[in-house]
C-alpha cells in the first residue's frame, strides 16, 4: 500500500465525515447561538432551555438529511470494500 493510496483513503474518509456530520453540527451550532442570544437578552438562565431546542433541531435535521447521510456512508463503504484488493498488495 503506497503513501498516495493512504492519503487518498484518508482524504475520502475525512470528506465523508464532514459531509455526513456537517449539517447536524451546523444546525446545533446555530440553534445554540440563537438560544444563547435569547438567554442573554432576556436574562433567563434556565439550563434546560439550551438543550431542548438543540435536541429537537438535531432530531429534525437527522430526519431530513438521513437518506443523504446514509447514501454517503454507503458509497464510502462500497469504495473501501472495492479497494481492499488494491490495499493488500
N, C-alpha and C positions, 0 to 999 in steps of 0.2 A: 504494500500500500504506500503510494508516494505521498509526499508532503502536499502536493497540489490537490490530491484527492481528499486528504484530510481537511484542507482548507475549504474545499467545495462542500463537503458534508457539514462542516461547522457553520458555514455561511448559510446553507439551506436550513439547518436546524434553527439558527438564530432568527432568520427571516420568518420561518413558520411560527416560532414562539411570539414574535412581535405582532404578526398578523392575527393570531388567534387570541392572545391576551390583551392586545392593544385596545380594542373597542370597550371592553369591560373596564379596564383600568382608567381610560379617559372619562367614561361616564361616572365612575365612582369619584374620580378627582373633581369633576365639575360639580356634581351634586354636593360633595363635601365642602367645596369652596362656597357654593351658594348658601348652604346651611350655616356655615361659619360666619358669613357676612350678615345673614339674618340674625343670628345669635348676638353678634357684636352690636348691631344697630338697635335691637330690642332689649338687650341686656338680659336675655333669658338664657341661663346656663344649665339647661337640662341635658344630662348625658345621653338619655335615650333618644333625644331629638336628633342627634348626629347619626345614630346607627340605623334607625328605621327607614328613613328616606334612601339611604345608601343601599340597604339590603333590597328594598323594593325596586330601585332603579337598576341594580345589578341583575336582579332576577328577570326583569323585563328585557334587559339587554341580552342576556343569555338566551331567552326565549326567541328573540328576534334574530340574533346572529348565530344561533346554534347550528343551523344547517350549513352556513358558510364555514364556521369553525370546524365542524365535523368533516366537511369536504376537504379543507386544507390539511387536516391531520391525516385523513385517509390517503390523500395524494402523497404526502410526505412519507407515510409508512410504506406505500406501494413503491415509491422510488428507492427507499432504503433496502427493502427486500429484493428489489431488482438489481441493486448494486452489490449485493453480498458476494456474488461470484467474482466481481472485479476486486473486491477488498481482500480476498483471501490470497491472491497472487502476490 
